[in-house]
Amino acid sequence: MLDKIKIVKIDYTYCNYLRKFDSRVVYNAGLKELRPFVGILFTVKDNEYFAPLSSPKEKHKSLKNSMDIVKIRDGKYGIVNLNNMIPVRKENYINFDLNNLPQDELQRKRILLLRTQSKWLNKNREQIYDKASRLYMNYKNSRLPKRLIERCCNFPILEEKCQEYNELNKSKVTP
């Protein structure tokens, strides 16, 4: 049985660190409280990976299905950018609370959208896991078209830098 896909908020300082080694790591200033940097969390080949969610845009409906993009309900509810997935450890993210509905209307709409996305993603998680695993393995084995490789984060380097980042930060914590 596949693990449930979770909606998480990624630590922007971690993303900033990874971006030093791969410019394709998605940018997040960390100051967007109304639009936190959220995505899905799942496992690929024994590594936890975070893939950014994109809010719905009209262009998502006309995008072709491809190995690196998951269209949520044909793009109506946004997409998941598998090409921008990054390895993470539990220290690099927090679970996004979808149970509390804030008073602020904009935040409330965002939570409701995330709930809808989460429900669809978990209903289709087998397809998502398969797609993410195929993209990952084809990238590592140099079996992707050049244009797709150019859109993808460098998964092996980022796995190395994920470990490095977390070891560095672990040593900074005093008991």
Secondary structure, DSSP 4 states (H G I P E B T S, - for coil): -PPPPEEEEE-HHHHHHHHTT-TTSPP--S--TTS--EEEEEEETTEEEEEEEE---HHHHHSPPBTTEEETTTTTT-EEEGGG-EEE-GGGEEE---S---SSHHHHHHHHHHHHHHHHHHHTHHHHHHHHHHHHHHHHTT-S-HHHHTTS--HHHHHHHHHHHHHHHHHH---
